[in-house]
């Protein structure tokens, strides 16, 4: 079955259902693409910390995990 036929079959099923739960589930599935990027939901202070960490990584301002652990034992 080609994609167009699949779409038509789905439309028929949607039009025939009276189950609100099914319709809400379909809405949720189709709205996944429209959701905001998680970055847009972060508070400003978290964004700043993440960007700072990226800058530190890019500038080689990092400490090896094993060295870090040795200092804190």
Residue pairs with C-beta under 8 A, 6 or more apart in sequence:
1 9
14 23
14 26
17 23
39 47
42 50
56 62
